Amino acid sequence: MAPVSDKALLEACWALFGSDLRVSPEFLSYLQLSSVKRAFRLWAKETYSDYS
């Protein structure tokens, strides 16, 4: 897997969890892949009507 820049990671977290999210090292260490996948699927369903 290619490394992700800090800026890209912050932007992805804000896109999925809201721009008011305070991203900290503790938050990132607590973050679980299953939560990210679930948030992405919800975002995609809300954003794209043809996504299923």
Beta strands, then each sheet from edge to edge (+ up, - down):
end
